[in-house]
Amino acid sequence: MRLTTRTNLAMRTLMFCAVNPERIVRKHEIAEACNASENHLAQVVNTLAQRGFIETQRGRAGGLRLARPMAEIGVGEVLRTFEATLPFAECFDLETNTCPLHEACMFRTALLEALEAFYASMDRRTLADLVEDNGALEHILRLPSAAPVPLCGTRARGGCAPEAAAAL
């Protein structure tokens, strides 16, 4: 199984916004931090906004931010937003299917079960599960104007031990 670039970029965008909750972030900041094309990012941002994951603001001080708390953004919901319209295999699209095994194939049934298990697993995770207490992610995605986070922890866990903080 492989996620599309759009889905991957959507998750990166949401994580970037979650790590920088105190400000409106700009597309170019996300593109730079996430190694993405601004044009491709614009399409993803549009879909995220239409589905209520983010809010956008136009103009000179414009940008984007999460539209709801990160604990209320389900990973499975995001993945379905970007992946559900794409058939996983040829036989999943009854209009374009040309597989001669379709009516007798048990592989399709096995794939459906696997996909259901995958989405069930992703449904148990939220954006908060991916971001909270993830000092390494915050170190990569936190904008310079925001308060720095030590690599060995986050503010929620009290950061580094005093001897580790001194080494930073």
PyMOL CGO cylinders between C-alpha atoms (Angstrom):
from pymol import cmd
from pymol.cgo import CYLINDER

trace = [
    CYLINDER, 0.00, 0.00, 0.00, 1.20, 3.48, -0.75, 0.3, 1, 1, 1, 1, 1, 1,
    CYLINDER, 1.20, 3.48, -0.75, -0.37, 6.82, 0.13, 0.3, 1, 1, 1, 1, 1, 1,
    CYLINDER, -0.37, 6.82, 0.13, -0.57, 9.49, -2.52, 0.3, 1, 1, 1, 1, 1, 1,
    CYLINDER, -0.57, 9.49, -2.52, 1.68, 12.54, -2.36, 0.3, 1, 1, 1, 1, 1, 1,
    CYLINDER, 1.68, 12.54, -2.36, -1.38, 14.68, -1.73, 0.3, 1, 1, 1, 1, 1, 1,
    CYLINDER, -1.38, 14.68, -1.73, -2.33, 12.63, 1.34, 0.3, 1, 1, 1, 1, 1, 1,
    CYLINDER, -2.33, 12.63, 1.34, 1.20, 12.73, 2.70, 0.3, 1, 1, 1, 1, 1, 1,
    CYLINDER, 1.20, 12.73, 2.70, 1.35, 16.49, 2.13, 0.3, 1, 1, 1, 1, 1, 1,
    CYLINDER, 1.35, 16.49, 2.13, -2.03, 16.94, 3.83, 0.3, 1, 1, 1, 1, 1, 1,
    CYLINDER, -2.03, 16.94, 3.83, -0.75, 15.22, 6.97, 0.3, 1, 1, 1, 1, 1, 1,
    CYLINDER, -0.75, 15.22, 6.97, 2.47, 17.28, 6.89, 0.3, 1, 1, 1, 1, 1, 1,
    CYLINDER, 2.47, 17.28, 6.89, 0.43, 20.48, 6.56, 0.3, 1, 1, 1, 1, 1, 1,
    CYLINDER, 0.43, 20.48, 6.56, -1.78, 19.58, 9.50, 0.3, 1, 1, 1, 1, 1, 1,
    CYLINDER, -1.78, 19.58, 9.50, 1.22, 18.64, 11.64, 0.3, 1, 1, 1, 1, 1, 1,
    CYLINDER, 1.22, 18.64, 11.64, 2.91, 21.94, 10.72, 0.3, 1, 1, 1, 1, 1, 1,
    CYLINDER, 2.91, 21.94, 10.72, -0.19, 23.89, 11.77, 0.3, 1, 1, 1, 1, 1, 1,
    CYLINDER, -0.19, 23.89, 11.77, -0.49, 21.86, 14.99, 0.3, 1, 1, 1, 1, 1, 1,
    CYLINDER, -0.49, 21.86, 14.99, 3.13, 22.54, 15.95, 0.3, 1, 1, 1, 1, 1, 1,
    CYLINDER, 3.13, 22.54, 15.95, 2.59, 26.28, 15.36, 0.3, 1, 1, 1, 1, 1, 1,
    CYLINDER, 2.59, 26.28, 15.36, -0.85, 26.85, 16.91, 0.3, 1, 1, 1, 1, 1, 1,
    CYLINDER, -0.85, 26.85, 16.91, -0.18, 30.37, 18.15, 0.3, 1, 1, 1, 1, 1, 1,
    CYLINDER, -0.18, 30.37, 18.15, -0.01, 31.90, 14.70, 0.3, 1, 1, 1, 1, 1, 1,
    CYLINDER, -0.01, 31.90, 14.70, -1.32, 31.82, 11.17, 0.3, 1, 1, 1, 1, 1, 1,
    CYLINDER, -1.32, 31.82, 11.17, 1.19, 29.99, 8.98, 0.3, 1, 1, 1, 1, 1, 1,
    CYLINDER, 1.19, 29.99, 8.98, 1.90, 30.68, 5.35, 0.3, 1, 1, 1, 1, 1, 1,
    CYLINDER, 1.90, 30.68, 5.35, 2.02, 28.22, 2.48, 0.3, 1, 1, 1, 1, 1, 1,
    CYLINDER, 2.02, 28.22, 2.48, 5.62, 29.07, 1.64, 0.3, 1, 1, 1, 1, 1, 1,
    CYLINDER, 5.62, 29.07, 1.64, 6.64, 28.23, 5.24, 0.3, 1, 1, 1, 1, 1, 1,
    CYLINDER, 6.64, 28.23, 5.24, 4.96, 24.84, 5.02, 0.3, 1, 1, 1, 1, 1, 1,
    CYLINDER, 4.96, 24.84, 5.02, 6.37, 24.17, 1.56, 0.3, 1, 1, 1, 1, 1, 1,
    CYLINDER, 6.37, 24.17, 1.56, 9.89, 24.97, 2.73, 0.3, 1, 1, 1, 1, 1, 1,
    CYLINDER, 9.89, 24.97, 2.73, 9.68, 22.91, 5.92, 0.3, 1, 1, 1, 1, 1, 1,
    CYLINDER, 9.68, 22.91, 5.92, 7.95, 19.96, 4.23, 0.3, 1, 1, 1, 1, 1, 1,
    CYLINDER, 7.95, 19.96, 4.23, 9.98, 19.94, 1.00, 0.3, 1, 1, 1, 1, 1, 1,
    CYLINDER, 9.98, 19.94, 1.00, 6.93, 20.50, -1.18, 0.3, 1, 1, 1, 1, 1, 1,
    CYLINDER, 6.93, 20.50, -1.18, 5.88, 22.52, -4.19, 0.3, 1, 1, 1, 1, 1, 1,
    CYLINDER, 5.88, 22.52, -4.19, 3.73, 25.56, -3.31, 0.3, 1, 1, 1, 1, 1, 1,
    CYLINDER, 3.73, 25.56, -3.31, 1.50, 24.79, -6.31, 0.3, 1, 1, 1, 1, 1, 1,
    CYLINDER, 1.50, 24.79, -6.31, 0.88, 21.24, -5.12, 0.3, 1, 1, 1, 1, 1, 1,
    CYLINDER, 0.88, 21.24, -5.12, 0.41, 22.51, -1.57, 0.3, 1, 1, 1, 1, 1, 1,
    CYLINDER, 0.41, 22.51, -1.57, -2.22, 25.00, -2.77, 0.3, 1, 1, 1, 1, 1, 1,
    CYLINDER, -2.22, 25.00, -2.77, -4.41, 22.14, -4.04, 0.3, 1, 1, 1, 1, 1, 1,
    CYLINDER, -4.41, 22.14, -4.04, -4.05, 20.27, -0.75, 0.3, 1, 1, 1, 1, 1, 1,
    CYLINDER, -4.05, 20.27, -0.75, -4.78, 23.38, 1.32, 0.3, 1, 1, 1, 1, 1, 1,
    CYLINDER, -4.78, 23.38, 1.32, -7.93, 23.99, -0.73, 0.3, 1, 1, 1, 1, 1, 1,
    CYLINDER, -7.93, 23.99, -0.73, -9.22, 20.48, 0.00, 0.3, 1, 1, 1, 1, 1, 1,
    CYLINDER, -9.22, 20.48, 0.00, -8.28, 20.71, 3.70, 0.3, 1, 1, 1, 1, 1, 1,
    CYLINDER, -8.28, 20.71, 3.70, -10.18, 24.00, 3.95, 0.3, 1, 1, 1, 1, 1, 1,
    CYLINDER, -10.18, 24.00, 3.95, -13.24, 22.69, 2.09, 0.3, 1, 1, 1, 1, 1, 1,
    CYLINDER, -13.24, 22.69, 2.09, -13.42, 19.71, 4.46, 0.3, 1, 1, 1, 1, 1, 1,
    CYLINDER, -13.42, 19.71, 4.46, -13.10, 21.85, 7.59, 0.3, 1, 1, 1, 1, 1, 1,
    CYLINDER, -13.10, 21.85, 7.59, -9.66, 20.75, 8.75, 0.3, 1, 1, 1, 1, 1, 1,
    CYLINDER, -9.66, 20.75, 8.75, -8.11, 24.21, 8.38, 0.3, 1, 1, 1, 1, 1, 1,
    CYLINDER, -8.11, 24.21, 8.38, -9.22, 27.83, 8.15, 0.3, 1, 1, 1, 1, 1, 1,
    CYLINDER, -9.22, 27.83, 8.15, -7.67, 30.10, 5.57, 0.3, 1, 1, 1, 1, 1, 1,
    CYLINDER, -7.67, 30.10, 5.57, -7.28, 33.84, 5.65, 0.3, 1, 1, 1, 1, 1, 1,
    CYLINDER, -7.28, 33.84, 5.65, -6.60, 35.89, 2.53, 0.3, 1, 1, 1, 1, 1, 1,
    CYLINDER, -6.60, 35.89, 2.53, -4.56, 39.02, 2.25, 0.3, 1, 1, 1, 1, 1, 1,
    CYLINDER, -4.56, 39.02, 2.25, -1.25, 40.36, 3.35, 0.3, 1, 1, 1, 1, 1, 1,
    CYLINDER, -1.25, 40.36, 3.35, -1.51, 38.84, 6.83, 0.3, 1, 1, 1, 1, 1, 1,
    CYLINDER, -1.51, 38.84, 6.83, -3.14, 35.72, 5.42, 0.3, 1, 1, 1, 1, 1, 1,
    CYLINDER, -3.14, 35.72, 5.42, -2.32, 32.09, 5.81, 0.3, 1, 1, 1, 1, 1, 1,
    CYLINDER, -2.32, 32.09, 5.81, -3.86, 29.10, 7.48, 0.3, 1, 1, 1, 1, 1, 1,
    CYLINDER, -3.86, 29.10, 7.48, -4.40, 27.41, 10.82, 0.3, 1, 1, 1, 1, 1, 1,
    CYLINDER, -4.40, 27.41, 10.82, -6.27, 24.44, 12.22, 0.3, 1, 1, 1, 1, 1, 1,
    CYLINDER, -6.27, 24.44, 12.22, -10.04, 24.89, 12.15, 0.3, 1, 1, 1, 1, 1, 1,
    CYLINDER, -10.04, 24.89, 12.15, -10.58, 22.69, 15.19, 0.3, 1, 1, 1, 1, 1, 1,
    CYLINDER, -10.58, 22.69, 15.19, -8.51, 21.28, 18.05, 0.3, 1, 1, 1, 1, 1, 1,
    CYLINDER, -8.51, 21.28, 18.05, -5.93, 18.74, 16.92, 0.3, 1, 1, 1, 1, 1, 1,
    CYLINDER, -5.93, 18.74, 16.92, -7.49, 16.11, 19.21, 0.3, 1, 1, 1, 1, 1, 1,
    CYLINDER, -7.49, 16.11, 19.21, -10.64, 16.38, 17.06, 0.3, 1, 1, 1, 1, 1, 1,
    CYLINDER, -10.64, 16.38, 17.06, -8.89, 15.76, 13.73, 0.3, 1, 1, 1, 1, 1, 1,
    CYLINDER, -8.89, 15.76, 13.73, -8.89, 12.05, 13.02, 0.3, 1, 1, 1, 1, 1, 1,
    CYLINDER, -8.89, 12.05, 13.02, -6.09, 10.64, 10.90, 0.3, 1, 1, 1, 1, 1, 1,
    CYLINDER, -6.09, 10.64, 10.90, -8.48, 8.18, 9.26, 0.3, 1, 1, 1, 1, 1, 1,
    CYLINDER, -8.48, 8.18, 9.26, -10.80, 11.03, 8.31, 0.3, 1, 1, 1, 1, 1, 1,
    CYLINDER, -10.80, 11.03, 8.31, -7.94, 12.91, 6.65, 0.3, 1, 1, 1, 1, 1, 1,
    CYLINDER, -7.94, 12.91, 6.65, -6.74, 9.82, 4.79, 0.3, 1, 1, 1, 1, 1, 1,
    CYLINDER, -6.74, 9.82, 4.79, -10.23, 9.05, 3.51, 0.3, 1, 1, 1, 1, 1, 1,
    CYLINDER, -10.23, 9.05, 3.51, -10.60, 12.64, 2.31, 0.3, 1, 1, 1, 1, 1, 1,
    CYLINDER, -10.60, 12.64, 2.31, -7.66, 12.21, -0.04, 0.3, 1, 1, 1, 1, 1, 1,
    CYLINDER, -7.66, 12.21, -0.04, -7.65, 8.46, -0.74, 0.3, 1, 1, 1, 1, 1, 1,
    CYLINDER, -7.65, 8.46, -0.74, -11.29, 7.34, -0.84, 0.3, 1, 1, 1, 1, 1, 1,
    CYLINDER, -11.29, 7.34, -0.84, -11.93, 8.47, -4.40, 0.3, 1, 1, 1, 1, 1, 1,
    CYLINDER, -11.93, 8.47, -4.40, -9.00, 6.44, -5.74, 0.3, 1, 1, 1, 1, 1, 1,
    CYLINDER, -9.00, 6.44, -5.74, -9.65, 2.74, -6.29, 0.3, 1, 1, 1, 1, 1, 1,
    CYLINDER, -9.65, 2.74, -6.29, -7.13, 0.62, -4.39, 0.3, 1, 1, 1, 1, 1, 1,
    CYLINDER, -7.13, 0.62, -4.39, -7.01, -1.92, -7.22, 0.3, 1, 1, 1, 1, 1, 1,
    CYLINDER, -7.01, -1.92, -7.22, -8.57, -2.15, -10.66, 0.3, 1, 1, 1, 1, 1, 1,
    CYLINDER, -8.57, -2.15, -10.66, -11.36, -4.42, -9.44, 0.3, 1, 1, 1, 1, 1, 1,
    CYLINDER, -11.36, -4.42, -9.44, -12.50, -1.82, -6.90, 0.3, 1, 1, 1, 1, 1, 1,
    CYLINDER, -12.50, -1.82, -6.90, -13.80, 0.42, -9.71, 0.3, 1, 1, 1, 1, 1, 1,
    CYLINDER, -13.80, 0.42, -9.71, -16.69, -1.48, -11.23, 0.3, 1, 1, 1, 1, 1, 1,
    CYLINDER, -16.69, -1.48, -11.23, -17.03, 0.99, -14.12, 0.3, 1, 1, 1, 1, 1, 1,
    CYLINDER, -17.03, 0.99, -14.12, -13.48, 0.56, -15.43, 0.3, 1, 1, 1, 1, 1, 1,
    CYLINDER, -13.48, 0.56, -15.43, -12.69, -2.96, -14.22, 0.3, 1, 1, 1, 1, 1, 1,
    CYLINDER, -12.69, -2.96, -14.22, -11.41, -5.26, -16.95, 0.3, 1, 1, 1, 1, 1, 1,
    CYLINDER, -11.41, -5.26, -16.95, -10.13, -8.07, -14.72, 0.3, 1, 1, 1, 1, 1, 1,
    CYLINDER, -10.13, -8.07, -14.72, -11.46, -11.42, -15.94, 0.3, 1, 1, 1, 1, 1, 1,
    CYLINDER, -11.46, -11.42, -15.94, -11.22, -12.88, -12.41, 0.3, 1, 1, 1, 1, 1, 1,
    CYLINDER, -11.22, -12.88, -12.41, -13.53, -10.33, -10.82, 0.3, 1, 1, 1, 1, 1, 1,
    CYLINDER, -13.53, -10.33, -10.82, -16.50, -12.63, -10.15, 0.3, 1, 1, 1, 1, 1, 1,
    CYLINDER, -16.50, -12.63, -10.15, -14.43, -15.47, -8.66, 0.3, 1, 1, 1, 1, 1, 1,
    CYLINDER, -14.43, -15.47, -8.66, -11.51, -13.63, -7.08, 0.3, 1, 1, 1, 1, 1, 1,
    CYLINDER, -11.51, -13.63, -7.08, -11.05, -13.93, -3.34, 0.3, 1, 1, 1, 1, 1, 1,
    CYLINDER, -11.05, -13.93, -3.34, -8.04, -11.58, -3.43, 0.3, 1, 1, 1, 1, 1, 1,
    CYLINDER, -8.04, -11.58, -3.43, -10.41, -8.61, -3.68, 0.3, 1, 1, 1, 1, 1, 1,
    CYLINDER, -10.41, -8.61, -3.68, -12.16, -9.75, -0.48, 0.3, 1, 1, 1, 1, 1, 1,
    CYLINDER, -12.16, -9.75, -0.48, -8.81, -10.07, 1.29, 0.3, 1, 1, 1, 1, 1, 1,
    CYLINDER, -8.81, -10.07, 1.29, -7.82, -6.57, 0.11, 0.3, 1, 1, 1, 1, 1, 1,
    CYLINDER, -7.82, -6.57, 0.11, -11.11, -5.11, 1.37, 0.3, 1, 1, 1, 1, 1, 1,
    CYLINDER, -11.11, -5.11, 1.37, -10.53, -6.67, 4.79, 0.3, 1, 1, 1, 1, 1, 1,
    CYLINDER, -10.53, -6.67, 4.79, -6.99, -5.29, 4.90, 0.3, 1, 1, 1, 1, 1, 1,
    CYLINDER, -6.99, -5.29, 4.90, -8.16, -1.80, 3.93, 0.3, 1, 1, 1, 1, 1, 1,
    CYLINDER, -8.16, -1.80, 3.93, -10.86, -1.89, 6.60, 0.3, 1, 1, 1, 1, 1, 1,
    CYLINDER, -10.86, -1.89, 6.60, -8.24, -2.88, 9.19, 0.3, 1, 1, 1, 1, 1, 1,
    CYLINDER, -8.24, -2.88, 9.19, -5.92, -0.10, 8.02, 0.3, 1, 1, 1, 1, 1, 1,
    CYLINDER, -5.92, -0.10, 8.02, -8.62, 2.57, 8.28, 0.3, 1, 1, 1, 1, 1, 1,
    CYLINDER, -8.62, 2.57, 8.28, -9.81, 1.18, 11.64, 0.3, 1, 1, 1, 1, 1, 1,
    CYLINDER, -9.81, 1.18, 11.64, -6.25, 1.61, 12.94, 0.3, 1, 1, 1, 1, 1, 1,
    CYLINDER, -6.25, 1.61, 12.94, -6.01, 5.15, 11.54, 0.3, 1, 1, 1, 1, 1, 1,
    CYLINDER, -6.01, 5.15, 11.54, -9.43, 6.01, 13.00, 0.3, 1, 1, 1, 1, 1, 1,
    CYLINDER, -9.43, 6.01, 13.00, -8.01, 5.38, 16.48, 0.3, 1, 1, 1, 1, 1, 1,
    CYLINDER, -8.01, 5.38, 16.48, -5.40, 8.12, 15.98, 0.3, 1, 1, 1, 1, 1, 1,
    CYLINDER, -5.40, 8.12, 15.98, -5.77, 11.87, 16.00, 0.3, 1, 1, 1, 1, 1, 1,
    CYLINDER, -5.77, 11.87, 16.00, -3.49, 14.67, 14.93, 0.3, 1, 1, 1, 1, 1, 1,
    CYLINDER, -3.49, 14.67, 14.93, -2.77, 15.23, 18.63, 0.3, 1, 1, 1, 1, 1, 1,
    CYLINDER, -2.77, 15.23, 18.63, -1.45, 11.66, 18.89, 0.3, 1, 1, 1, 1, 1, 1,
    CYLINDER, -1.45, 11.66, 18.89, 1.10, 12.46, 16.19, 0.3, 1, 1, 1, 1, 1, 1,
    CYLINDER, 1.10, 12.46, 16.19, 2.17, 15.86, 17.51, 0.3, 1, 1, 1, 1, 1, 1,
    CYLINDER, 2.17, 15.86, 17.51, 1.88, 16.02, 21.30, 0.3, 1, 1, 1, 1, 1, 1,
    CYLINDER, 1.88, 16.02, 21.30, 5.02, 15.01, 23.21, 0.3, 1, 1, 1, 1, 1, 1,
    CYLINDER, 5.02, 15.01, 23.21, 6.93, 14.77, 19.93, 0.3, 1, 1, 1, 1, 1, 1,
    CYLINDER, 6.93, 14.77, 19.93, 9.85, 17.10, 20.58, 0.3, 1, 1, 1, 1, 1, 1,
    CYLINDER, 9.85, 17.10, 20.58, 11.75, 15.95, 17.49, 0.3, 1, 1, 1, 1, 1, 1,
    CYLINDER, 11.75, 15.95, 17.49, 8.82, 16.87, 15.22, 0.3, 1, 1, 1, 1, 1, 1,
    CYLINDER, 8.82, 16.87, 15.22, 8.43, 20.22, 16.94, 0.3, 1, 1, 1, 1, 1, 1,
    CYLINDER, 8.43, 20.22, 16.94, 12.15, 20.88, 16.51, 0.3, 1, 1, 1, 1, 1, 1,
    CYLINDER, 12.15, 20.88, 16.51, 11.79, 20.33, 12.75, 0.3, 1, 1, 1, 1, 1, 1,
    CYLINDER, 11.79, 20.33, 12.75, 8.51, 22.18, 12.17, 0.3, 1, 1, 1, 1, 1, 1,
    CYLINDER, 8.51, 22.18, 12.17, 8.44, 24.95, 14.78, 0.3, 1, 1, 1, 1, 1, 1,
    CYLINDER, 8.44, 24.95, 14.78, 8.79, 28.36, 13.19, 0.3, 1, 1, 1, 1, 1, 1,
    CYLINDER, 8.79, 28.36, 13.19, 11.74, 30.48, 14.42, 0.3, 1, 1, 1, 1, 1, 1,
    CYLINDER, 11.74, 30.48, 14.42, 9.50, 33.12, 15.97, 0.3, 1, 1, 1, 1, 1, 1,
    CYLINDER, 9.50, 33.12, 15.97, 7.89, 30.51, 18.20, 0.3, 1, 1, 1, 1, 1, 1,
    CYLINDER, 7.89, 30.51, 18.20, 9.35, 29.32, 21.48, 0.3, 1, 1, 1, 1, 1, 1,
    CYLINDER, 9.35, 29.32, 21.48, 11.99, 26.64, 20.91, 0.3, 1, 1, 1, 1, 1, 1,
    CYLINDER, 11.99, 26.64, 20.91, 11.35, 23.11, 22.13, 0.3, 1, 1, 1, 1, 1, 1,
    CYLINDER, 11.35, 23.11, 22.13, 14.22, 20.94, 23.38, 0.3, 1, 1, 1, 1, 1, 1,
    CYLINDER, 14.22, 20.94, 23.38, 14.84, 17.83, 21.32, 0.3, 1, 1, 1, 1, 1, 1,
    CYLINDER, 14.84, 17.83, 21.32, 14.45, 15.48, 24.27, 0.3, 1, 1, 1, 1, 1, 1,
    CYLINDER, 14.45, 15.48, 24.27, 10.94, 16.49, 25.20, 0.3, 1, 1, 1, 1, 1, 1,
    CYLINDER, 10.94, 16.49, 25.20, 8.16, 19.00, 25.10, 0.3, 1, 1, 1, 1, 1, 1,
    CYLINDER, 8.16, 19.00, 25.10, 6.76, 21.49, 27.51, 0.3, 1, 1, 1, 1, 1, 1,
    CYLINDER, 6.76, 21.49, 27.51, 4.05, 18.96, 28.42, 0.3, 1, 1, 1, 1, 1, 1,
    CYLINDER, 4.05, 18.96, 28.42, 6.67, 16.61, 29.83, 0.3, 1, 1, 1, 1, 1, 1,
    CYLINDER, 6.67, 16.61, 29.83, 8.75, 19.38, 31.35, 0.3, 1, 1, 1, 1, 1, 1,
    CYLINDER, 8.75, 19.38, 31.35, 11.41, 19.33, 28.63, 0.3, 1, 1, 1, 1, 1, 1,
    CYLINDER, 11.41, 19.33, 28.63, 14.86, 17.89, 29.21, 0.3, 1, 1, 1, 1, 1, 1,
    CYLINDER, 14.86, 17.89, 29.21, 16.43, 16.93, 32.47, 0.3, 1, 1, 1, 1, 1, 1,
    CYLINDER, 16.43, 16.93, 32.47, 18.58, 19.81, 33.77, 0.3, 1, 1, 1, 1, 1, 1,
    CYLINDER, 18.58, 19.81, 33.77, 21.82, 18.08, 32.75, 0.3, 1, 1, 1, 1, 1, 1,
    CYLINDER, 21.82, 18.08, 32.75, 20.49, 17.40, 29.24, 0.3, 1, 1, 1, 1, 1, 1,
    CYLINDER, 20.49, 17.40, 29.24, 19.25, 20.99, 28.86, 0.3, 1, 1, 1, 1, 1, 1,
    CYLINDER, 19.25, 20.99, 28.86, 22.70, 22.28, 29.78, 0.3, 1, 1, 1, 1, 1, 1,
    CYLINDER, 22.70, 22.28, 29.78, 24.17, 20.22, 26.93, 0.3, 1, 1, 1, 1, 1, 1,
    CYLINDER, 24.17, 20.22, 26.93, 21.85, 21.93, 24.44, 0.3, 1, 1, 1, 1, 1, 1,
]
cmd.load_cgo(trace, "trace")
